[in-house]
Amino acid sequence: MIDIAISLLQQELQNYLSFKDASATVVVDNIGFLETPNGDNLSNNIVISVVNVEEESTLKNQPAAKRNPPSRIIYENPPVYLNLYVLFTSNYWADKYIFALKRISYVVQFLQSKNTFSFGSSTSGSMSTDTDLLDLRFTMELYTLTFEQLNHLWGSLGGRQIPFVMYKLRLVAITERKKVRDVPPIVEIDTGTVLFPVTTS
């Protein structure tokens, strides 16, 4: 589901840029490869990378039981809800640096104009019958890093800092829908208590 969410984001951003700057291209890749022999395909592109994944703690305690009419209770482990930290980098060098700044600005404009996404309303979603995919919805929030966090981020990515912006992609639900138990519901409770009539003398 993570790949679907990021691919949807790439598709929507590329569609937006086709009207703003038709020569701009968006790829999904690991920006950490930029200064390596495998990084040739990253140059002169806007690159989307996932740099961190966290669980949404406020949604951890959800019930496992689901009623399946008319007379069964199904137990499934509740979905894991994830937040993704998504890095947008604009890789244009030397005299093209101004393009890097221009295109990273387009990314911000795009996500300011549209910060909620759903697979069901996309072009790909209209062709799908997968319930989990059609239910996929997420929002994008600008995430600001401190200078110390910037240093750690680019240090871990192994490269020099380039024009970028980071967003928090909130609430991607991951579930296998694997049935744990299927049981009949409890309709009455038998305490085993026997009541005797009360006699008076």
PyRosetta script that sets phi, psi and omega in degrees:
from pyrosetta import init, pose_from_sequence

init()
pose = pose_from_sequence("MIDIAISLLQQELQNYLSFKDASATVVVDNIGFLETPNGDNLSNNIVISVVNVEEESTLKNQPAAKRNPPSRIIYENPPVYLNLYVLFTSNYWADKYIFALKRISYVVQFLQSKNTFSFGSSTSGSMSTDTDLLDLRFTMELYTLTFEQLNHLWGSLGGRQIPFVMYKLRLVAITERKKVRDVPPIVEIDTGTVLFPVTTS")
pose.set_psi(1, -29.5)
pose.set_omega(1, 177.1)
pose.set_phi(2, -61.7)
pose.set_psi(2, -44.1)
pose.set_omega(2, -179.3)
pose.set_phi(3, -63.3)
pose.set_psi(3, -36.9)
pose.set_omega(3, 179.7)
pose.set_phi(4, -66.0)
pose.set_psi(4, -43.9)
pose.set_omega(4, -179.8)
pose.set_phi(5, -61.2)
pose.set_psi(5, -45.1)
pose.set_omega(5, -178.3)
pose.set_phi(6, -70.2)
pose.set_psi(6, -37.6)
pose.set_omega(6, 177.4)
pose.set_phi(7, -64.9)
pose.set_psi(7, -38.4)
pose.set_omega(7, 176.9)
pose.set_phi(8, -63.5)
pose.set_psi(8, -42.1)
pose.set_omega(8, 178.1)
pose.set_phi(9, -61.8)
pose.set_psi(9, -44.3)
pose.set_omega(9, 178.1)
pose.set_phi(10, -60.2)
pose.set_psi(10, -46.2)
pose.set_omega(10, -178.1)
pose.set_phi(11, -61.7)
pose.set_psi(11, -45.0)
pose.set_omega(11, -178.3)
pose.set_phi(12, -66.7)
pose.set_psi(12, -40.4)
pose.set_omega(12, 178.8)
pose.set_phi(13, -66.8)
pose.set_psi(13, -41.4)
pose.set_omega(13, 178.9)
pose.set_phi(14, -63.1)
pose.set_psi(14, -39.7)
pose.set_omega(14, 177.9)
pose.set_phi(15, -62.7)
pose.set_psi(15, -40.6)
pose.set_omega(15, 178.7)
pose.set_phi(16, -63.8)
pose.set_psi(16, -45.0)
pose.set_omega(16, -177.5)
pose.set_phi(17, -68.2)
pose.set_psi(17, -24.4)
pose.set_omega(17, 179.8)
pose.set_phi(18, -62.6)
pose.set_psi(18, -23.6)
pose.set_omega(18, 176.7)
pose.set_phi(19, -92.9)
pose.set_psi(19, -30.5)
pose.set_omega(19, -177.7)
pose.set_phi(20, -85.7)
pose.set_psi(20, -43.2)
pose.set_omega(20, -174.2)
pose.set_phi(21, -157.2)
pose.set_psi(21, 90.9)
pose.set_omega(21, -170.8)
pose.set_phi(22, -62.6)
pose.set_psi(22, -21.2)
pose.set_omega(22, -178.7)
pose.set_phi(23, -83.4)
pose.set_psi(23, -9.8)
pose.set_omega(23, -179.2)
pose.set_phi(24, -77.4)
pose.set_psi(24, 136.7)
pose.set_omega(24, 179.1)
pose.set_phi(25, -124.2)
pose.set_psi(25, 146.8)
pose.set_omega(25, -178.1)
pose.set_phi(26, -119.5)
pose.set_psi(26, 128.1)
pose.set_omega(26, 177.8)
pose.set_phi(27, -125.9)
pose.set_psi(27, 153.9)
pose.set_omega(27, 173.9)
pose.set_phi(28, -105.2)
pose.set_psi(28, 117.2)
pose.set_omega(28, -176.6)
pose.set_phi(29, -163.3)
pose.set_psi(29, 172.7)
pose.set_omega(29, 178.8)
pose.set_phi(30, -87.6)
pose.set_psi(30, 110.4)
pose.set_omega(30, -177.4)
pose.set_phi(31, -65.0)
pose.set_psi(31, -17.7)
pose.set_omega(31, 177.5)
pose.set_phi(32, -62.9)
pose.set_psi(32, -17.3)
pose.set_omega(32, 178.9)
pose.set_phi(33, -86.8)
pose.set_psi(33, 1.1)
pose.set_omega(33, -170.7)
pose.set_phi(34, -56.8)
pose.set_psi(34, -45.0)
pose.set_omega(34, -176.5)
pose.set_phi(35, -99.9)
pose.set_psi(35, 34.1)
pose.set_omega(35, 177.2)
pose.set_phi(36, -121.9)
pose.set_psi(36, 168.6)
pose.set_omega(36, 177.2)
pose.set_phi(37, -60.0)
pose.set_psi(37, -19.4)
pose.set_omega(37, -179.7)
pose.set_phi(38, -90.8)
pose.set_psi(38, 6.5)
pose.set_omega(38, -173.8)
pose.set_phi(39, -97.8)
pose.set_psi(39, 10.2)
pose.set_omega(39, -177.3)
pose.set_phi(40, -60.8)
pose.set_psi(40, -34.6)
pose.set_omega(40, -176.8)
pose.set_phi(41, -76.5)
pose.set_psi(41, -6.5)
pose.set_omega(41, -177.6)
pose.set_phi(42, -89.6)
pose.set_psi(42, -21.8)
pose.set_omega(42, -178.0)
pose.set_phi(43, -68.1)
pose.set_psi(43, 147.6)
pose.set_omega(43, 178.6)
pose.set_phi(44, 57.9)
pose.set_psi(44, 39.1)
pose.set_omega(44, 177.3)
pose.set_phi(45, -141.7)
pose.set_psi(45, 157.9)
pose.set_omega(45, 163.0)
pose.set_phi(46, -89.0)
pose.set_psi(46, 124.1)
pose.set_omega(46, -174.8)
pose.set_phi(47, -112.1)
pose.set_psi(47, 131.6)
pose.set_omega(47, 175.3)
pose.set_phi(48, -104.1)
pose.set_psi(48, 124.2)
pose.set_omega(48, 179.4)
pose.set_phi(49, -131.7)
pose.set_psi(49, 141.9)
pose.set_omega(49, 172.4)
pose.set_phi(50, -93.1)
pose.set_psi(50, 119.6)
pose.set_omega(50, -175.5)
pose.set_phi(51, -107.9)
pose.set_psi(51, -10.2)
pose.set_omega(51, 176.6)
pose.set_phi(52, -162.9)
pose.set_psi(52, 151.2)
pose.set_omega(52, 178.0)
pose.set_phi(53, -132.6)
pose.set_psi(53, 132.2)
pose.set_omega(53, 177.4)
pose.set_phi(54, -136.0)
pose.set_psi(54, 152.7)
pose.set_omega(54, 176.1)
pose.set_phi(55, -83.7)
pose.set_psi(55, 139.4)
pose.set_omega(55, 175.5)
pose.set_phi(56, -77.8)
pose.set_psi(56, 102.7)
pose.set_omega(56, -171.1)
pose.set_phi(57, -67.9)
pose.set_psi(57, -25.6)
pose.set_omega(57, -177.0)
pose.set_phi(58, -71.1)
pose.set_psi(58, -13.3)
pose.set_omega(58, -178.3)
pose.set_phi(59, -113.2)
pose.set_psi(59, 19.8)
pose.set_omega(59, -176.0)
pose.set_phi(60, -74.2)
pose.set_psi(60, -36.6)
pose.set_omega(60, -170.8)
pose.set_phi(61, -95.2)
pose.set_psi(61, 69.7)
pose.set_omega(61, 177.8)
pose.set_phi(62, -104.7)
pose.set_psi(62, 149.9)
pose.set_omega(62, -178.7)
pose.set_phi(63, -65.6)
pose.set_psi(63, 145.9)
pose.set_omega(63, 178.9)
pose.set_phi(64, -92.1)
pose.set_psi(64, -17.6)
pose.set_omega(64, -175.6)
pose.set_phi(65, -88.1)
pose.set_psi(65, 136.6)
pose.set_omega(65, 176.2)
pose.set_phi(66, -132.3)
pose.set_psi(66, 133.4)
pose.set_omega(66, 178.8)
pose.set_phi(67, -78.6)
pose.set_psi(67, 132.7)
pose.set_omega(67, 177.7)
pose.set_phi(68, -118.6)
pose.set_psi(68, 94.4)
pose.set_omega(68, -174.3)
pose.set_phi(69, -55.1)
pose.set_psi(69, 149.5)
pose.set_omega(69, 4.8)
pose.set_phi(70, -96.1)
pose.set_psi(70, -15.2)
pose.set_omega(70, -167.9)
pose.set_phi(71, -142.9)
pose.set_psi(71, 26.5)
pose.set_omega(71, -179.1)
pose.set_phi(72, -130.1)
pose.set_psi(72, 153.3)
pose.set_omega(72, 172.2)
pose.set_phi(73, -118.4)
pose.set_psi(73, 125.3)
pose.set_omega(73, 180.0)
pose.set_phi(74, -105.6)
pose.set_psi(74, 132.4)
pose.set_omega(74, 176.4)
pose.set_phi(75, -105.5)
pose.set_psi(75, 122.1)
pose.set_omega(75, 174.6)
pose.set_phi(76, -131.6)
pose.set_psi(76, 144.0)
pose.set_omega(76, 173.2)
pose.set_phi(77, -63.3)
pose.set_psi(77, 134.8)
pose.set_omega(77, -178.2)
pose.set_phi(78, -64.9)
pose.set_psi(78, 155.9)
pose.set_omega(78, 179.9)
pose.set_phi(79, -61.7)
pose.set_psi(79, 155.4)
pose.set_omega(79, 169.9)
pose.set_phi(80, -95.3)
pose.set_psi(80, 124.2)
pose.set_omega(80, 179.2)
pose.set_phi(81, -99.6)
pose.set_psi(81, 126.6)
pose.set_omega(81, -173.3)
pose.set_phi(82, -116.2)
pose.set_psi(82, 147.0)
pose.set_omega(82, 166.4)
pose.set_phi(83, -109.8)
pose.set_psi(83, 133.8)
pose.set_omega(83, 179.7)
pose.set_phi(84, -111.8)
pose.set_psi(84, 135.3)
pose.set_omega(84, 174.4)
pose.set_phi(85, -96.4)
pose.set_psi(85, 112.4)
pose.set_omega(85, -170.5)
pose.set_phi(86, -109.3)
pose.set_psi(86, 125.6)
pose.set_omega(86, -179.1)
pose.set_phi(87, -103.6)
pose.set_psi(87, 124.7)
pose.set_omega(87, 173.9)
pose.set_phi(88, -104.8)
pose.set_psi(88, 119.6)
pose.set_omega(88, 178.5)
pose.set_phi(89, -119.2)
pose.set_psi(89, 145.6)
pose.set_omega(89, -178.0)
pose.set_phi(90, -115.7)
pose.set_psi(90, 105.9)
pose.set_omega(90, -168.4)
pose.set_phi(91, -102.4)
pose.set_psi(91, 86.1)
pose.set_omega(91, 176.3)
pose.set_phi(92, -135.3)
pose.set_psi(92, 130.5)
pose.set_omega(92, -168.1)
pose.set_phi(93, -111.7)
pose.set_psi(93, 166.1)
pose.set_omega(93, 173.4)
pose.set_phi(94, 52.6)
pose.set_psi(94, -122.0)
pose.set_omega(94, -176.3)
pose.set_phi(95, -70.2)
pose.set_psi(95, -8.5)
pose.set_omega(95, 178.2)
pose.set_phi(96, -94.2)
pose.set_psi(96, 6.2)
pose.set_omega(96, -178.3)
pose.set_phi(97, -59.9)
pose.set_psi(97, -34.5)
pose.set_omega(97, 179.1)
pose.set_phi(98, -63.5)
pose.set_psi(98, -30.9)
pose.set_omega(98, 175.3)
pose.set_phi(99, -67.3)
pose.set_psi(99, -34.9)
pose.set_omega(99, 178.1)
pose.set_phi(100, -61.0)
pose.set_psi(100, -45.2)
pose.set_omega(100, 180.0)
pose.set_phi(101, -67.4)
pose.set_psi(101, -39.6)
pose.set_omega(101, -179.8)
pose.set_phi(102, -63.4)
pose.set_psi(102, -44.1)
pose.set_omega(102, -174.3)
pose.set_phi(103, -78.4)
pose.set_psi(103, -29.3)
pose.set_omega(103, 174.2)
pose.set_phi(104, -69.7)
pose.set_psi(104, -28.9)
pose.set_omega(104, 174.1)
pose.set_phi(105, -65.6)
pose.set_psi(105, -37.5)
pose.set_omega(105, 177.3)
pose.set_phi(106, -63.5)
pose.set_psi(106, -36.9)
pose.set_omega(106, 177.6)
pose.set_phi(107, -60.4)
pose.set_psi(107, -46.4)
pose.set_omega(107, 179.9)
pose.set_phi(108, -64.1)
pose.set_psi(108, -42.1)
pose.set_omega(108, 178.1)
pose.set_phi(109, -60.5)
pose.set_psi(109, -43.4)
pose.set_omega(109, -179.6)
pose.set_phi(110, -60.5)
pose.set_psi(110, -47.6)
pose.set_omega(110, -176.6)
pose.set_phi(111, -78.0)
pose.set_psi(111, -14.4)
pose.set_omega(111, 170.6)
pose.set_phi(112, -76.8)
pose.set_psi(112, -37.4)
pose.set_omega(112, -178.4)
pose.set_phi(113, -79.0)
pose.set_psi(113, -26.2)
pose.set_omega(113, -179.7)
pose.set_phi(114, -144.9)
pose.set_psi(114, 108.0)
pose.set_omega(114, -178.5)
pose.set_phi(115, -116.1)
pose.set_psi(115, 4.0)
pose.set_omega(115, 177.6)
pose.set_phi(116, -123.3)
pose.set_psi(116, 132.1)
pose.set_omega(116, -175.4)
pose.set_phi(117, -130.3)
pose.set_psi(117, 147.2)
pose.set_omega(117, 174.7)
pose.set_phi(118, -143.9)
pose.set_psi(118, 140.4)
pose.set_omega(118, -179.0)
pose.set_phi(119, -68.5)
pose.set_psi(119, -36.1)
pose.set_omega(119, -176.5)
pose.set_phi(120, -61.9)
pose.set_psi(120, -28.9)
pose.set_omega(120, -178.3)
pose.set_phi(121, -93.9)
pose.set_psi(121, -0.3)
pose.set_omega(121, 179.8)
pose.set_phi(122, -85.8)
pose.set_psi(122, 170.2)
pose.set_omega(122, 177.9)
pose.set_phi(123, -61.9)
pose.set_psi(123, -41.1)
pose.set_omega(123, 179.2)
pose.set_phi(124, -67.5)
pose.set_psi(124, -36.2)
pose.set_omega(124, -176.8)
pose.set_phi(125, -65.6)
pose.set_psi(125, -29.3)
pose.set_omega(125, -179.5)
pose.set_phi(126, -66.4)
pose.set_psi(126, -15.6)
pose.set_omega(126, -178.1)
pose.set_phi(127, -101.6)
pose.set_psi(127, -1.5)
pose.set_omega(127, -172.7)
pose.set_phi(128, -104.4)
pose.set_psi(128, 149.7)
pose.set_omega(128, 173.6)
pose.set_phi(129, -118.3)
pose.set_psi(129, 5.8)
pose.set_omega(129, -179.8)
pose.set_phi(130, -73.9)
pose.set_psi(130, 118.0)
pose.set_omega(130, -175.9)
pose.set_phi(131, -61.7)
pose.set_psi(131, -42.5)
pose.set_omega(131, -179.7)
pose.set_phi(132, -61.4)
pose.set_psi(132, -40.8)
pose.set_omega(132, 179.1)
pose.set_phi(133, -68.2)
pose.set_psi(133, -42.9)
pose.set_omega(133, -179.0)
pose.set_phi(134, -66.1)
pose.set_psi(134, -25.1)
pose.set_omega(134, 178.1)
pose.set_phi(135, -85.7)
pose.set_psi(135, -5.6)
pose.set_omega(135, -176.7)
pose.set_phi(136, -66.7)
pose.set_psi(136, 119.7)
pose.set_omega(136, 176.0)
pose.set_phi(137, -140.6)
pose.set_psi(137, 142.7)
pose.set_omega(137, 176.7)
pose.set_phi(138, -153.6)
pose.set_psi(138, 161.4)
pose.set_omega(138, 177.5)
pose.set_phi(139, -120.9)
pose.set_psi(139, 158.7)
pose.set_omega(139, -180.0)
pose.set_phi(140, -119.0)
pose.set_psi(140, 128.0)
pose.set_omega(140, 179.0)
pose.set_phi(141, -125.3)
pose.set_psi(141, 132.4)
pose.set_omega(141, 177.3)
pose.set_phi(142, -61.9)
pose.set_psi(142, 131.8)
pose.set_omega(142, -177.0)
pose.set_phi(143, -119.5)
pose.set_psi(143, 118.1)
pose.set_omega(143, -176.1)
pose.set_phi(144, -96.9)
pose.set_psi(144, 130.6)
pose.set_omega(144, 179.4)
pose.set_phi(145, -99.1)
pose.set_psi(145, 147.2)
pose.set_omega(145, 171.4)
pose.set_phi(146, -76.7)
pose.set_psi(146, 168.3)
pose.set_omega(146, 178.8)
pose.set_phi(147, -64.0)
pose.set_psi(147, -33.7)
pose.set_omega(147, 177.5)
pose.set_phi(148, -66.5)
pose.set_psi(148, -43.5)
pose.set_omega(148, 177.8)
pose.set_phi(149, -64.4)
pose.set_psi(149, -37.0)
pose.set_omega(149, 176.3)
pose.set_phi(150, -59.4)
pose.set_psi(150, -44.1)
pose.set_omega(150, -179.4)
pose.set_phi(151, -61.5)
pose.set_psi(151, -44.5)
pose.set_omega(151, 179.3)
pose.set_phi(152, -66.4)
pose.set_psi(152, -41.4)
pose.set_omega(152, -178.0)
pose.set_phi(153, -60.2)
pose.set_psi(153, -54.9)
pose.set_omega(153, -176.0)
pose.set_phi(154, -73.1)
pose.set_psi(154, -25.1)
pose.set_omega(154, 173.1)
pose.set_phi(155, -66.5)
pose.set_psi(155, -41.6)
pose.set_omega(155, 179.4)
pose.set_phi(156, -70.8)
pose.set_psi(156, -28.5)
pose.set_omega(156, 177.9)
pose.set_phi(157, -80.7)
pose.set_psi(157, -11.4)
pose.set_omega(157, 173.5)
pose.set_phi(158, 74.2)
pose.set_psi(158, 24.5)
pose.set_omega(158, -178.2)
pose.set_phi(159, -143.8)
pose.set_psi(159, 176.4)
pose.set_omega(159, 175.9)
pose.set_phi(160, -80.2)
pose.set_psi(160, 149.8)
pose.set_omega(160, -178.8)
pose.set_phi(161, -68.5)
pose.set_psi(161, 136.8)
pose.set_omega(161, 176.2)
pose.set_phi(162, -128.1)
pose.set_psi(162, 165.6)
pose.set_omega(162, -179.3)
pose.set_phi(163, -54.0)
pose.set_psi(163, 128.5)
pose.set_omega(163, -175.1)
pose.set_phi(164, -153.7)
pose.set_psi(164, 168.0)
pose.set_omega(164, 169.4)
pose.set_phi(165, -149.1)
pose.set_psi(165, 143.7)
pose.set_omega(165, -179.9)
pose.set_phi(166, -115.0)
pose.set_psi(166, 141.0)
pose.set_omega(166, 177.0)
pose.set_phi(167, -127.9)
pose.set_psi(167, 151.2)
pose.set_omega(167, 174.2)
pose.set_phi(168, -100.2)
pose.set_psi(168, 114.0)
pose.set_omega(168, 177.3)
pose.set_phi(169, -89.3)
pose.set_psi(169, 113.1)
pose.set_omega(169, -170.0)
pose.set_phi(170, -98.6)
pose.set_psi(170, 133.4)
pose.set_omega(170, 166.1)
pose.set_phi(171, 69.3)
pose.set_psi(171, 70.9)
pose.set_omega(171, 164.6)
pose.set_phi(172, -98.3)
pose.set_psi(172, 120.0)
pose.set_omega(172, -177.9)
pose.set_phi(173, -88.4)
pose.set_psi(173, 127.7)
pose.set_omega(173, 178.0)
pose.set_phi(174, -114.8)
pose.set_psi(174, 120.8)
pose.set_omega(174, 178.9)
pose.set_phi(175, -148.8)
pose.set_psi(175, 144.4)
pose.set_omega(175, 177.6)
pose.set_phi(176, -93.6)
pose.set_psi(176, -15.8)
pose.set_omega(176, -175.5)
pose.set_phi(177, 54.0)
pose.set_psi(177, 39.5)
pose.set_omega(177, 178.2)
pose.set_phi(178, -87.2)
pose.set_psi(178, 126.0)
pose.set_omega(178, -178.1)
pose.set_phi(179, -73.9)
pose.set_psi(179, 123.9)
pose.set_omega(179, 178.5)
pose.set_phi(180, -87.9)
pose.set_psi(180, -47.3)
pose.set_omega(180, 177.7)
pose.set_phi(181, -147.4)
pose.set_psi(181, 154.3)
pose.set_omega(181, 176.1)
pose.set_phi(182, -135.9)
pose.set_psi(182, 107.6)
pose.set_omega(182, -172.6)
pose.set_phi(183, -132.0)
pose.set_psi(183, 157.8)
pose.set_omega(183, 174.2)
pose.set_phi(184, -73.8)
pose.set_psi(184, 150.9)
pose.set_omega(184, 179.7)
pose.set_phi(185, -71.3)
pose.set_psi(185, 157.3)
pose.set_omega(185, 174.9)
pose.set_phi(186, -82.2)
pose.set_psi(186, 119.8)
pose.set_omega(186, -178.0)
pose.set_phi(187, -109.3)
pose.set_psi(187, -19.5)
pose.set_omega(187, 176.4)
pose.set_phi(188, -154.5)
pose.set_psi(188, 157.6)
pose.set_omega(188, -179.1)
pose.set_phi(189, -118.0)
pose.set_psi(189, 123.5)
pose.set_omega(189, 177.5)
pose.set_phi(190, -102.1)
pose.set_psi(190, 111.1)
pose.set_omega(190, -177.7)
pose.set_phi(191, -82.8)
pose.set_psi(191, -11.5)
pose.set_omega(191, -178.5)
pose.set_phi(192, 76.0)
pose.set_psi(192, 9.2)
pose.set_omega(192, -178.4)
pose.set_phi(193, -85.3)
pose.set_psi(193, 130.5)
pose.set_omega(193, 178.4)
pose.set_phi(194, -102.2)
pose.set_psi(194, 127.5)
pose.set_omega(194, -179.8)
pose.set_phi(195, -100.5)
pose.set_psi(195, 130.1)
pose.set_omega(195, 177.6)
pose.set_phi(196, -105.5)
pose.set_psi(196, 146.9)
pose.set_omega(196, 179.2)
pose.set_phi(197, -65.9)
pose.set_psi(197, 144.6)
pose.set_omega(197, 178.6)
pose.set_phi(198, -89.7)
pose.set_psi(198, 127.0)
pose.set_omega(198, 179.1)
pose.set_phi(199, -110.5)
pose.set_psi(199, 148.2)
pose.set_omega(199, 178.3)
pose.set_phi(200, -120.2)
pose.set_psi(200, 145.3)
pose.set_omega(200, -179.8)
pose.set_phi(201, -102.3)
pose.dump_pdb("model.pdb")
